[in-house]
Amino acid sequence: MPSLKTLRNRINSVKSTQKITSAMKMVAAAKLRRAQAQAEAARPYTVRMGEMMAALAASEKGNPNASPLLVGNGRSQTHLIVAVTADRGLAGAFNANVIRAVRAEVKVLQAQGKAVKIFALGRKGNDALRRDMKDLIAGTKNFVGKKAVSFADAEDVARELIRGFRAGEYDVVKMVYNHFQNVMVQRVTGQPLIPAAIPTANDNVTEHNYEVEPDDGTLLDRLLPRNLAVQVYCALLENSAGFYASQMTAMDSATRNAGEMIKKLTLNYNRARQANITKELIEIISGAEAV
C-alpha cells in the first residue's frame, strides 16, 4: 500500500487537475454560447445560397460555357479533401472523428483509382494526418492565436482552393467537418465545394428560373467565389461551436472523474492512516505489557 505522504500528494495533484478542468469547462461554456449564436445565424443564408447554387448547377449542366466552378471541369481523377479540425485538443473525439472520416474517404477514393490530396484546415488535423499521409498534404492553414475566425479568413481559404482548381492541381473539392447539432452531438459532414452539389429527382428541390443581368457569366464570376467562401465560413463556424460543445462535455466528464478519484484516494488514505494508528497502538500496548 502506498505511504500516507504518497497518497496525500496524489490527492492534492488530482484536486489541482480538477480545478483546471472545472475552469476549462466554464470557459468553454461561455465561448460556446457565442459560437453557437454565430453558427445558427449563418445557417439560413448559407443554406439558401447553397440551394441557389445547386439550382444554377442543374440548369447549367448541359451548357458547354458554364463555369467550371459550378459544374466542374469534366474530370474527376484528382480529389482534394478539405479536413476541417480545431487548432486545440482536450475535446474528446471531436478532432478524431473528422480525421477518421478523412482517412476512410481517402481509402475509398484510392480503391477507385483516384488520386487524392488533402488540405488540412486546422492544426490538429494537420498534425494527425501528417503521421501516415504526409505525401498527400497539399496545403494547410490554422488560426492559432486568433480569438475568432472571420469571413476574411474563409475568403483566403476559398481563394487558395480556387487557385489550385484553376491550375489543374485537382478536379473535385470536398470538405469534411463537424456539423453542430446540439451540445451533445456533432455530426461529421461531407460538403461538396467544387463542383456544386446538383440535386437529383429524389431530393425534392424546387426548380428556380433566374433572370440574370447583365449576363450569366458576369454574375457567376462574382457569385461563385463568394459562395465558396460562404460555405467554408459556415463550416468554420459550425466547427467552432462543435469544438466548444465537445470540450465543455469532455471537461465536465473529466471534472466528475477527478471527483470520483479523489473519493477513492481519500478512502485509501483514511484506511492507511487508520492502519498506522492501529499498528502504533498495538506497539504501545505490547511495550506496556512487557514492562
Secondary structure by P-SEA (a helix, b strand, c coil): cccaaaaaaaaaaaaaaaaaaaaaaaaaaaaaaaaaaaaaaaaaaaaaaaaaaaaaaaaacccccccccccccccccbbbbbbbbbccccccaaaaaaaaaaaaaaaaaaaabbbbbbbbccaaaaaaaaccccccccccccccccccccaaaaaaaaaaaaaaaaaccccbbbbbbbbbccccbbbbbbbbcccccccccccbbbbbbbbccccaaaaaaacaaaaaaaaaaaaaaaaaaaaaaaaaaaaaaaaaaaaaaaaaaaaaaaaaaaaaaaaaaaaaaaaaaac
